[in-house]
Amino acid sequence: MLTLPIESERIRLRRFVERDRASFVSFMQNETSNRYLMFDADECSDEGANQLVDRIMASYADEVEICSYVVADLHSDRYLGTAGFTSYDVGVMECYFGINEEFCGHGYATEALVMLRDVLMPSYQLRVYCHDDNQLAHRVALAAGFKLRGAAVNKNSQLSGQLFVYKQGV
């Protein structure tokens, strides 16, 4: 769906490659990094995280790609985290992001979300669902230009949280 890589002054969004596996598994097993994400204990296990990265990488060759990408340092190509999107409804994409704990606080998540926003607009309305307590994610969504719409239930996951929406002209 996207022409990758997409680059900014500091980061690159690209597909997963084998060398990203250990960093992704580390992210999935880090309770600070994943406490607000929609993964169960099995998916956060070593086996579950490895299976997930296998599914993501295999999907890149499929007709229906899992749109999950690496947020990498532009110069070193070092894995910093992930960002991506999934179809939520007709004309609506749900964006997501997660930065490994050691790289938090540098604006990488905001930068990645802005990059996704810019390539997906104006074709789609964009949304971000955040756990009620995930104040860092709330700040990322707001800094990327998304507007807080308030408490909502995600129809796909059935989880409740705060809904942020980006739509041109809003």
C-alpha positions as CSV (number, residue, x, y, z in Angstrom):
1,M,0.0,0.0,0.0
2,L,2.9,2.4,0.7
3,T,5.9,3.0,-1.3
4,L,8.7,2.4,1.1
5,P,11.0,3.5,2.5
6,I,9.6,6.8,3.7
7,E,12.2,9.2,5.1
8,S,12.3,12.3,7.2
9,E,15.4,14.2,8.5
10,R,15.9,11.7,11.3
11,I,14.0,8.5,10.7
12,R,13.0,6.0,8.0
13,L,9.9,3.9,7.9
14,R,10.7,0.6,6.2
15,R,9.7,-3.1,6.1
16,F,10.9,-5.5,8.7
17,V,14.0,-7.5,7.9
18,E,15.6,-10.3,9.8
19,R,18.1,-8.1,11.6
20,D,15.1,-6.4,13.3
21,R,13.9,-9.5,15.0
22,A,15.8,-9.3,18.3
23,S,14.9,-5.6,18.8
24,F,11.2,-6.3,18.1
25,V,11.1,-9.3,20.5
26,S,12.8,-7.1,23.1
27,F,10.1,-4.5,22.6
28,M,7.3,-7.1,22.9
29,Q,8.8,-8.5,26.2
30,N,9.4,-5.1,27.8
31,E,6.5,-4.5,30.2
32,T,7.1,-0.7,30.1
33,S,7.0,-0.6,26.3
34,N,4.0,-2.9,25.8
35,R,1.8,-2.3,28.9
36,Y,-0.8,-0.3,27.0
37,L,-0.7,-2.3,23.7
38,M,-3.4,-4.8,22.6
39,F,-1.2,-8.0,23.0
40,D,-1.9,-10.9,25.2
41,A,0.7,-12.7,27.3
42,D,1.2,-15.4,24.6
43,E,2.0,-12.8,21.9
44,C,4.5,-11.1,24.2
45,S,6.3,-14.4,24.9
46,D,9.5,-15.1,23.0
47,E,7.7,-17.6,20.8
48,G,4.7,-15.4,20.2
49,A,6.8,-12.3,19.3
50,N,8.9,-14.4,16.9
51,Q,5.7,-15.8,15.3
52,L,4.3,-12.2,14.9
53,V,7.4,-10.9,13.2
54,D,7.4,-14.0,10.9
55,R,3.8,-13.2,10.0
56,I,4.5,-9.6,9.3
57,M,7.5,-10.3,7.1
58,A,5.7,-13.1,5.2
59,S,2.8,-10.8,4.6
60,Y,4.9,-8.4,2.5
61,A,4.9,-10.9,-0.3
62,D,1.1,-11.4,0.0
63,E,-1.7,-9.6,-1.7
64,V,-2.9,-8.5,1.8
65,E,0.1,-7.0,3.5
66,I,0.2,-6.4,7.3
67,C,1.0,-2.7,7.3
68,S,3.5,-2.8,10.2
69,Y,6.8,-1.1,9.6
70,V,10.1,-0.5,11.4
71,V,10.9,3.0,12.6
72,A,14.7,3.1,12.0
73,D,17.4,5.7,12.5
74,L,18.0,7.4,9.1
75,H,21.8,7.2,9.3
76,S,22.5,3.9,11.1
77,D,19.2,2.1,10.1
78,R,19.0,0.9,13.8
79,Y,15.6,-0.3,14.9
80,L,13.9,2.3,17.1
81,G,10.3,0.9,17.1
82,T,7.3,0.2,14.9
83,A,4.5,2.1,13.3
84,G,1.8,1.2,11.0
85,F,-1.9,1.2,10.2
86,T,-4.8,-1.1,9.6
87,S,-8.2,-0.7,8.0
88,Y,-10.8,0.3,10.5
89,D,-13.8,1.0,8.3
90,V,-14.5,2.1,4.7
91,G,-12.4,5.2,4.2
92,V,-10.9,5.0,7.7
93,M,-7.4,3.8,8.8
94,E,-6.3,3.2,12.3
95,C,-2.7,4.2,13.0
96,Y,-0.4,2.8,15.7
97,F,3.1,3.3,16.9
98,G,5.5,1.9,19.6
99,I,9.0,3.0,20.3
100,N,11.4,0.8,22.3
101,E,11.9,2.2,25.8
102,E,15.5,3.3,25.4
103,F,14.5,5.5,22.5
104,C,11.4,7.2,24.0
105,G,11.3,10.9,24.6
106,H,13.0,11.9,21.4
107,G,9.9,12.5,19.2
108,Y,10.4,9.4,17.0
109,A,6.8,8.3,17.5
110,T,5.4,11.7,16.6
111,E,7.6,11.9,13.6
112,A,6.6,8.4,12.4
113,L,2.9,9.2,13.0
114,V,3.2,12.4,11.0
115,M,4.9,10.5,8.2
116,L,2.0,8.0,8.1
117,R,-0.5,10.8,8.3
118,D,1.0,12.6,5.4
119,V,1.1,9.6,3.0
120,L,-2.4,8.3,3.9
121,M,-4.1,11.7,3.6
122,P,-6.3,12.8,1.9
123,S,-7.4,9.3,0.9
124,Y,-8.5,8.3,4.5
125,Q,-9.8,9.6,7.7
126,L,-7.2,8.6,10.3
127,R,-7.7,7.5,13.9
128,V,-5.5,6.6,16.8
129,Y,-6.9,4.7,19.8
130,C,-5.0,5.1,23.0
131,H,-5.4,3.5,26.4
132,D,-6.9,5.9,28.9
133,D,-3.8,6.0,31.0
134,N,-1.2,6.2,28.2
135,Q,-0.5,10.0,28.4
136,L,2.6,9.7,26.3
137,A,0.6,8.3,23.4
138,H,-2.0,11.0,23.9
139,R,0.7,13.6,23.5
140,V,2.1,11.9,20.4
141,A,-1.4,12.0,18.7
142,L,-2.0,15.6,19.6
143,A,1.5,16.6,18.5
144,A,0.9,14.9,15.1
145,G,-2.2,17.0,14.6
146,F,-4.9,14.5,15.7
147,K,-7.9,15.9,17.6
148,L,-9.2,14.2,20.8
149,R,-12.7,13.0,20.3
150,G,-13.0,11.4,23.8
151,A,-13.8,8.0,25.2
152,A,-14.7,5.4,22.6
153,V,-14.7,1.6,22.0
154,N,-12.6,0.3,19.2
155,K,-15.1,-1.8,17.1
156,N,-12.3,-4.3,16.1
157,S,-10.7,-4.9,19.5
158,Q,-13.7,-4.1,21.7
159,L,-11.3,-2.2,23.9
160,S,-12.2,1.2,25.3
161,G,-9.9,4.2,25.3
162,Q,-9.4,7.6,24.0
163,L,-10.1,8.3,20.3
164,F,-8.0,10.8,18.4
165,V,-9.0,11.7,14.8
166,Y,-7.2,13.4,11.9
167,K,-9.3,14.6,9.0
168,Q,-8.4,17.4,6.7
169,G,-10.4,20.5,7.3
170,V,-11.3,19.5,10.8
